[in-house]
Amino acid sequence: MTSTSKTQDLLSGRFADDLSCFELRFQRSSDIIIRRFKITDVQQGAMILLDGLSDIEAINQSVLKPFLEYQNHALITSSSLSLPEIMTLLHDRLISNIQLTISKERGYLMEQILSGDTVILIEGVNQALLLGSRKWNMRPVEEPATEAVIRGPREGFTEDLRTNTSLIRRRLKTLDLKMEAMKAGTESNTAVVITYLENKVRAGLLEEIKARIQAVDSKVILDSGIIENLIADNPVSVFPQMISTERPDKVVAGLSEGKAAILVDNSPFALLLPVTFNEMLKASEDNYEHKIFAKIVQTLRFFMMISTLFLPSLYIAITTFHQEMIPITLLLSVASSREAIPFPSFVEALIMEVSFEALREAGVRLPRPVGQAVSIVGALIIGQAAVNAGIVSATMIIIVSITGISSFIFPTFSQGIAIRLLRFPMMIFAATFGLYGILMGSLCLLIHMCNLNSFGSPYLKPVISIKSGKLLQNSRSIWLQFRKLLADNRH
């Protein structure tokens, strides 16, 4: 930016010109309030704020009321005071607002107005008073709907960034807790906070996070999920490379382990990184239960994950290619249940799995009381009707039911989606090559997971361990290649 453009973006001190500039930029904005007032008989001022995002009652009490009461005060009307001295007097003695600063940059002042702050222009002064007056209706702190626990705190993040940072501060009363602010989105100018423990975070991690956020090429950032997709090491992988959570205690536990968290304004979900696959199977309440019980539950989650991923494909492979592996009694039972079924096992499983996913999605989109009834009753009715109609076997209903129940056990929602999605390719491998196909699919999946990392941390750690510095360098190189590829495709 040239010196001329910098000068043009500063307040001139000519009241009419400065005010008209604000009026021009905010024209056709019915929620912008511009209130003129007199400071003295010969000097006027103007107050600019955004209705709905500014606390008008607080402005009346801390600004307008003092101005009206002290309009004829000897200190203000004294002819010996220069205009800058009057500005200093207003800043130091008249306006009772704890968040009060002075600025002369028009662009910055307009940006703060759009965030809910109030700007006061004074005639003859090339600076403006900036009052912190942000206030809007917000959702109170409630228990997270997506991460309910039996034992543990009931507090969850909200859409207000400052509320979310305070929930973390209240749990970590240490000077090592740092919160660095950034902006993302060329049009939304969304506030982003990177929080970490200075004495525990890994060297190089913060620089990598900042570099990726600054490289985000998006006009509007509406939620942390947008940033998650844009800064992930491998954006095309179905596996989440960051933990998305609504729980402050989960974020604090991660920070104490040397992780960093990304908080985004207007989003109740914080991003915790780096993470490993094993951490995706841990719930918040595992920290509050007995260690033995927590390990048993984590082991149960692991086997339920295996069940969700492989149970339908194992059924398809065994009934299609490897009937000799089934005990005779069980084989006769399965054969009798499939006697009148017109479809092969793969089509039978595909019909029921897709139907179950459709019911799950319908239950989420419908109103909560209705959605729960639809997902439960719908599954019972459709399953029973499908068996009676001879479309699927009773054995397949049992397989799909176990798979569906297992898929609900994941503490991390995005991890559950990944496993549910991957079972369909496994079913195709099983229908094509039998158990050998499942083995091929498992090897491909394992190779992919071995190549994944989350900001310098191997995804399968501690099974796979690479020097973090070298991996972080490779991680950034891969990420930049993906960003370049996506940019080329857009153009």
N, C-alpha and C positions, 0 to 999 in steps of 0.2 A: 504494500500500500504506500503511495507517495505521500509527501508532506502536505500537498494541497488537499488530497482526499481526507487526510487525518484532520486538517483544520476545518474542513467542511462538516465533519462529523462531531465537532465540538460546539457547545453552546456559545453564542456570540455575545451575550449580555444585553442584546437588544430584545426587550421583553416581547414586543409584538411579533418580531421575526421568529423567535424561539417558540412562542406559543403557536403561531400559525404552522410551523413545521410539524409540531405534534398533532395539530388538528388535521393537517393534510394526510399524515401517515395513518391516522386513526379514523379517517372519513368512512362513512357507511358502516360504522361499528356502534350499534345502538347501546351496547353494554359499557361503553367508555364514558366516564363522567369527568367533565372538566368544570371546575368550580373556581370562579374568580372571587377575589376578596381584596380588601385594602389593609395594608400594613400600617401606613400613616396616611395623612391627608393627601400626600403627594406621591406616595409609592404604593404600588399594587403588586399582587401576586396571584398565582393560579395553582390549583391542586388538580392532579390528574390521577385517576384510579380506575380500576376495572370492577364494575358491579358484579357481585356474585363470587368473586375471588378475594375481595378486600373486606376487612372488618370495618364497616362504616361507623358503627357505634364507637369503636376505639379511636377512629380518626376524629370524630366529633369531639371526644373528650380530650384527646392529647394534642389536637391541632387547632381546630376551629374555635373551641371554647377559650383556650388561652389567648388566641389572637384577638377575639372580641373583648376579653376582659382587660388586656394590656395594650389595646390599640392606642390609647392616649397616655400610656405610661411615659414617665419622664426619660427613662433610659432609651426608649425607642424614638421618641420625638425630638431628642436632643440633636441640635444641628451640628454639634461637634463630632458626631459619629459618622464615619464614612460608610459607604454601602457594604464593603467587605466586613466592617466591624458590626454592622447590623446583622449580617449573615451569621457571623460568629456568635452574636448574642442570641439569635434565634436557636442556633444549634446547641449552645451550652446551657442556656437558662430558661428558655421559653417552652420549647417543645419537649413534652415528657414522654419520650418513646425510647426504649432501651436499644432498639435496632435502628439507629439513626446514623447515616453516613452522608458524605458529600461526594458528588461526581459531576463531571462536565461532559461526559461522553453520551451523545444522543442515543446511539445504538444500544448501549448498555442500559440506559434509563428506560428505553422502550421495551427492551427484553424483560426488565424487572417489573414493569407495569403489567405485562402479559402474564407474569407469574403471580400477581396479586399484591405487589408492593405499591406504594404511593409516592409520586414525585411532586415536589413543591418548587415552582419557579418564582424567583424574586426579581422584580424590575431592577435593571442596572447591574445585575450580578451575573457573571458568566459561569456560575455553578448552580447546581440544584440540590435540594435536600431530598434524600431517599429514605423513606420510612418503611420499616418492616411491618406490613399490615395484612399478611396473608391469613385468610380464614375462609373455609368453605365447608359445606356439609360433607361428612365422611362417615364411613362405616366404622362402628366401634370395634375394639379388639375382641374377637370371638375365638372359639375353638375351631381349628382348621377342619373343614368338612372332608378334605381328602386324606388327612393324616390323623385320624382319631386314635387315641391311646387309652388303655385301661388305667395305667399309672403314669403320672407325669403332669407337667404344666398344661393348662387348658388355653393358653394364649397363642394367638396366631398373628402373622403379619397382616396389615391392611394395605389399602391403596395409597396411603400417605407416607411419603419417604421419611419425613422427620419422625413420625410415630415409630416406624420400623427401626430407625437407628437408635431411638431411645430404648426400645425393647432389648436391643443388644447391649447398650451401655449399662442398663440396669443389672445385667447379669455379669458383666465384665468390668469391674471397677478398678481398672489398672491404666497407668499412663502409657503402657505399651500398645493399647488398642488405638489404632489409627483409622481414620476415615477420610479418604481422598475423593474429592468431587470432580466430576467430568460432565461433559455434555455430549449427547448422541442424537443424531437425527437433524438434518439440515433445516427442516421446517418445524419439527416439533420441539427442538431444543430440550429434549428430555433430560432431566437430571439423573445422573448415574453416580453411585457411591461405591468405591472399592474399599472394603474394610478388612483388616488383618491385624495380627499381633506382631509387632515389629521385631520382637526377640525370638520369634518362632518361624516366621515365614521364610521360605527358601529363597536364596539369592537368585535374582534373575526372573523370578516368577512375576513380580509386580510389573517390571518393564515389559514383559511379554503380554500381560493382560492389557496394559495401557496401549501398547502398540496395536493390538488387534481391535480394541474398541475405537481408537482413533481412525483406523482404516475401514471401519464400517461404512459402507456406501448405501445409506438408506435415508429417505426423506423423513419418514415418520417412524418413531419407535413407540409402539403402543404397549408393549409388555416385555418382560425379560426373556420370553421365549424367542422373540425376534433376534435379540443379541445372542442368545444361546446357539441358534442356528447359524449365525454369521461368523462367530469366532471359534467354533468347534474345530478340532484338529482334522477330523474327517467328516465333512458335512453330509456325505452321501451314506454314511453308515447308519444302520437302524439303531445301534446301541447308543444310549445317551452318554456323553463324555463329561457331563456336569450333573450334579444333583440339584434338582429343582424342588424347593421345600418352602412350606408356609410356616414352619416352626422355628421360632427364635432360639430355643434350646438346642435344636439340631445344628443351627449355624454356629452357635457358641462352642458346641462340642467340636465342630470341625475346625474352628479358628484355633482352639487350644491344641490341635494336632498339627498345626502349621499350614492349614489351608487358608485360602482367601475367599471372600464372598463378594458377590456383585448384587447390589440393590438398585432397582430401577423405579423411578417415580411412577405412580399410577399402576403398579403391579404388586400383588401380595406374595409373589413368588421370588425368593432369593436364589441365586445360583452359587453353588458351593463347588470349589475346584482346588486342586486336581482330585480326581476320584479313581477308584479301582472297581472292578466288577464285584469283588467280594463285599465292598461297602454298600453296593446297591441292595444287598440282601439284609442289611441291618436296619431295624426300626428304632425310633427314638427311645421307646420304652425299654429297649435292651440295656440301656445304661442304668436303668433304675431297678431292674430285676436282679435276682441272684445270678451269678455268672454261669453256673451249671445250667439253670433253666434257660438263660438267654442262648447258650450254645446249642442246647437241644432244639429250641425253636428255630434258630438259624439253620441247623441241619435239616429240620423239617421243611423249611422254605426251599432249601436247595433241592431236595428230592421232589417237592411239588413242582419246582421249575423244570426238572427233568421230565416229570410226568406230563406237564403241559406241552413240552417241546416234542416228546418222542412217543407218547402213548398212542395217538391216532395212527402214526406212521408204522409203529410196531404191529398194530392190529392189521393194517392193510398188508404189510409185508408177509406176516405169518399166514394169514388166511388166503393170500393169493399165491405165494411161492413156496412157503415152508410149512405146509400142513403137517408134515411128519414130526415137527417139533412140539405139537400139541398133544397132550395125553388123550388116549382114546375116548375116555368118558367125556372130557371137555370138548373134544372134537365132534363127537356125536351131538352134544348139546348145541354147539355153535352151528353145525350143519343143519340141524332141524330148525333152528330159528331163522336161517337164511334160505330155507328151502323154497319159499315162495317169493323171494326178493328178486326183482327183475334187473337190478343194477349190480355191477361189480362193487367190491369193497371200497375202492377209491371214490367212486361217484356217491356211494352211500354216505361215506364219511364227509365228503365235500358238502353235500346237501345239508347235513346236520350242523357242521361247523359254521357254515355261512349263515344258516338260520339262527344259530345261537348268537353269533356276532351281531346280526341285525337286531335281535331282541335286546341285546346289551346296549346297543346304540340308541334304540328307541326308548329304553328305560332312562337313559341319561338326558335325552332331549325333551321328554315329556315332563310336565310338572311333577315334583318329587313324590307326592303321595300316589299319583296315578302311575308314574314311571315304575315304582317298585312293584306295584300290582301287575303291570303289564309284563315286566321281565320274568317274574316268578310264575304267575298263572299262565302266561303265554308259553313258557317253556314246557310246563306240564301238559297243557292242552295239545300243543303241536307235537310233542313227543308221543303222547298216547295215540293221537290221531294218525301219525305216521306209521306206528306199529300196526294199528288196526287196519290201515289201508294197504299194508304189505309193501310200503315204500322202503322202510328201513327195518333192521332187526332190533330186537330188544337188547342184544349185546352191544350194538352200536350206540343205543341210547345211554347205556351205562358208561361206555367209553367217553362219550361227549360230556356227560354230566360230571364225571371225575375230572376231565380236562378243564371244564368251565369253573368248577370249584377251585381247582389248583391255581387257575390264572388270577384269582382274586387275592392271593396270599402275598403278592409282591408289595413291599413297603413303598417302593418307588414306582409311580404310575407309568412313567415313560419306559422303564425297564420291562414292565408287564406287557406293554404294547409291543415291544420288540420281540419278546418271546412268543407272544400270540401270533405275530406276523410270520415268524420264521417257521412255525409248524406247518404252514402250507407248502413251502418248498420241500420240507422233509417228507410230506405226504406224496408229493410228485416223485421224489427220488425213490420212495418205498414202492410206489405203484409201478415204477419203471424197472428197477433193478433189485427189489426186495431188500433183504438185510444188507446186501452189499451197497445198495444205494444209500441206505441210512448211514453206513460207515463212510461213504464218500462225502455225503452232505455234512457229517460231523467233522470230518477232516478239513473241509473247506471252511466251515464255521470257525474251527479252532485256529486255522492259519490266519483268518481275518482278524480274530480277536488278539492274536499274538502281535499283529502289526498295528493295533490300536494303541494310542497313548493319550493321556489327558494332561496337557500342559507340562510335558516332560516326565510324567509318571506312567510307567507301563500299566496298561489296562488290566493285565492278569497278574500284577504284583501281589504277593511275593513269589509266585510261580516263575515269573519272568522278571529279571532285574537287569537294568542297563544303567550305566552311569548317567545321572540326571542331566548333567551339563551337555553331554553329546546328544542325548535324546531330545532335549529342549531345542537345540539347534536344528536337528533333523525335523522336529515337530513343526517349527516355524516355517522351514523350507517347504514341507508338504502342504501346510496351510496356505502359504502364498501361491503355490501352484494351483490349488483348488480355486482360490479367489480369482486368479488370472483366467482360469478356464471358464468360470461362471461369467466373468466380465466379457470375455470374448464371445460367448454364446448370446449374451444380451445384445451385443452390437452386431 
